[in-house]
Amino acid sequence: MTSGNYAVSDVVFFWINIESRSGGGMDEKMTKPTEEQIPPRAVHWQLLFAHIPYFETRPITPWRQAKPEGERIALSYPEYSDEMRRFISDFYSSEAADDDYMVTIERSGIRSHGSFADAIPTANKRLLRAMLTCYIRQERYHEGLLAKAAQSGALAALLKRLRSLAEGECAG
């Protein structure tokens, strides 16, 4: 018997497709499950929705400068509040991350995070998860991206849209 596994989200699936052979034996072969066959992860949305009042204030993140010893140029970086750091921690605890966020965003036709605000009002839950993941994970490459999203109101709008969709699922 051959076996293998596929890591999908945080769950490992063993998917076996058994076919009869003409000789009466069984031939087992591994097939990757389709997206429809994978049970959804339990996302703890309330962890994220608790931060909506904070983001509705459109918080301004201060920037600091540091000049490493011996360097000629000072480096700037955002100094995130404790609330923002809790939000980032809650994001990872919530299981809301979309591991394929770049693919999800690309398939939607959005070409940059600068276009997210226009897409939020009509975005589905999957796209909203991808956008939120992008804001948080791309912070390490674009320092201040999260600060800009908070100050512009994009994070508040994104979280409120997600809450609206989640509440609609519960009611239906």
N, C-alpha and C positions, 0 to 999 in steps of 0.2 A: 504494500500500500504506500503510495507516495503522499506526502503531506506537505503543506506549506501554510503560511499565514499572511494576512494582509493587515497592516495597521491602518485602521480607518478611525479618524478622530482619536479618542483615547481607548478604543475598544479593539481587541484583536478578534477577528472572525476566522473561523475555519469553515470553509464553504466547500462542500463535497457534492459533486454531481455524479450520481451513479448511473451508469448505462449498462444495459444487458449486452452481452456478447453472444455471438452465434454459438459459441462452445458451451453456453450455459453458465459461464463464470461471470463475475462482476468486474468491471473496469472502473476504477475510481480516478477521477481527474479533478484538479483544482480549478475553480473558476472564481474570478473576482466578483463580489456582489455588486449589483447595480445600485445607484443612488436610492432608488425606490425600495430596495430590499434592506437597506441599513436603517435600523431604528434611530430616531432622532435622540440627540443628547438632551438630557434634562438641563435646561438653562435656568438659572436662578435670576430672573429678570429683576426681582425686587431689590437685589443688591445694587443694581444700576439705577433703577428708578428713584431710589432714595436720594440720589445726587441731583435730581432735576432742579430743586429750589436753588442750589448753589450755582448751577450753570445759568439759571434764569437771571441771575444778577450780572451776568457777563463779566466775570472776574478779570481783572487786569493783572497779569503776571509780571513782577519786576525782573529786570535783567541785571546781571552782575558781570563784572569783568575780573579776570584773573590774568596776571602776567607771570608766567613761569620764570623762575630765576634764570638769568642769562639770555632770555628771549627778548626780542625787540618789539614784538607785537602782543598786545593784550587780547585774550580770548573772551568772548561774550557768551553767556549761557543763561537760560531762564531759571529762576529760582522758584520752583513750584511750591504752592502752599501745602500744608498738611492735608487739607481736604482734597486737593488734586491728587496727591500721592495715594490717599485712601481710595479714590475713584479708580486709579490705575490698578491698585491691588484688588479691589472688588471686581474689576473687569476680568482679571485672570481667574479669580475664585468663582465667578458666575458661570463659567463654561461658555461664554458668548462668543469667543474668538472663532473666526472663520479662517481655518488653516489655508484655504485656497482663496483668500481675499483678493489677491491681484487678478486671478482668473475671473472671479465673480464680477469684479468691477470692469474689467476689460470687456467681458461678454455683454455688459449692460450698455456699452457704448461710451462710457465716461472715460475721458482721456487723462484727467488729472484731478487731484484732490481739490483744486480750485473750483471745480464744477459741482462738488457735492451739494452745496447749499441749494442749487437749482433743482437737484434730483430728489431731495429729501421728501417733499410733499407727496410724491407719487411712488416712492420706492417701496418695494416689498420687504418683508422681514429679512430675507437672505441678503439683499443688497445693503440694507441698513447695518446688519452685522458686519458685512465686509467693509463698509465705510468706517465704522467704529474701530474695527481691527486695524485698518490702515492708519487712522489718526494716531493710534497708540503705538503701533509697531514702527511706523515711519518716523516717529519722534527721534529715534536714535540717528537717523540720517539727515533729518531736517529739524534741527533744534528749534523749538518754539512753535512747531506745527500745532501741537495740542493747545498751547496758549492762544494762538491765533483763532483756532476753532472755538475755544471757550469764549473769547472776547467778542467774536463776531455773532455769537448766538447759534452757531451751527450745531454745537454739541447739545444745547438745550432742545433745539428743534428735532434733532435726530432721536434723542431719548424720548421726547414726547410722542413722536410718530411711532416709535417702537412700542411704547406703552399703549397707545391707541390700538395698534394691531394685536398686541397680546391680550388686551381686554376684550377685543372683538372675538378672539378665538374662544375665550372663556365663556362669553355670552352665547356663542353659537354652538 
